[in-house]
Amino acid sequence: STVNTEKVPKSQFTKMCNDKIIEEKKQECKVCGRIWHEVCALYMEIIFPDGFVCQNCKTEPKKEHRFVAKKLQQSKLAKHVEDRVAGFLAKNSSQSESSGIGE
């Protein structure tokens, strides 16, 4: 490989000031919502046509939330309250349908 070693005279240079701030393009991960610089994320639209997913979200499996209703322990009191509320709601919804409320 050859390197161009041609000398450029100083008179051909233009005096400029480096005071312009150019905003870098950013992408938001569609899984976790973190914002990445496109350069840091190695983002190309061709590679991510369905939206950007960061490396952390690609490698880490999604953690299931510990406190979902299915995993909570049931008690007699909770069951009783749920049954009463469900009955109350069913009763009120049937009454509102028959009386024409909400139309």
N, C-alpha and C positions, 0 to 999 in steps of 0.2 A: 504494500500500500504506500502511496506517495502522499506527502503532506505539502500543501501549498504554502510556500515560504515567501510569497510576494509581499513586499513592504508597502504599506499604505501611508501616505504622508498625513501628518497631523492636520493639515488644512482641509482635508476631506471629511473629518469628523464633525458631527453636529453637537453643540453643547445642549444638554438636556438635564432635567431635574427628575430624580426618582422619588416623586411625592404622590404618585397616583396609587390609590388603594383599589385593587381588583379583587372583587369578592369571588372566592372559590366556589365551584359548584358542589352541591352536597346531595346526598341521597339518604332517604329514611328507610330503615329496615322494616319490611312489612310485617315481621313477626314480633320483634321486641320494641320497635319504635325509635331505636337509637339513630342518631344522625351521624353520618360518616362523610368525610371529604371523598369525592369521587376518586381522587388519586390514591388515597389510603386504602380504599375499599377495592381498588382495581376494577372499578365499575365500567362496564360497557353495555350499552343497550342490547347489543346482539346476544350477549351472554345471559342477561336477565330480562327477557322479553315480558315476563309476567310480574315484574317488580323485583326490587333488590332484597336479598336475604343475606345478612351478614354471616361471617364465618362462625361466630359464636352460636348462632341459631342453627346453623347447618350441622355442627358437631354435637351440640348438647341436646339430649332428648328433652321434650317438654316435661316439666315437673307437674304432677297432678296436685291440685290444691287439697290440703289435708282436711279442711273443714267443710265438706260438702254434705248435704242432707242425707245422702245414702249411708254415709259412714258414721253418722251420729247415733249414739246409743238411745234406744227408745225406752220410755218409762210408761207406767200405767197412766200417770197424770197427763203426760204429753199426748198419749193416744186418746184419752178422754176429751181433752181440749180440742184436738184436731177433729174428732168426730162431731163435737158440738158446733164448731165453726162451720164445718162442711154441711151439716144439717141446716144451720141457720141460713147459709148462703143459698142452698138448694131451695129452701122454703121461700125466701125472698125473691129469688129469680123466677119461681113459678108464679108467685103472686103478681109480680110486675108484668109478666107476659099476659096473664089473664085479665089484668085491669087496664092494659094498654099503656102503662107507664113507659116512658122513654121513646115514644113514637111521635 
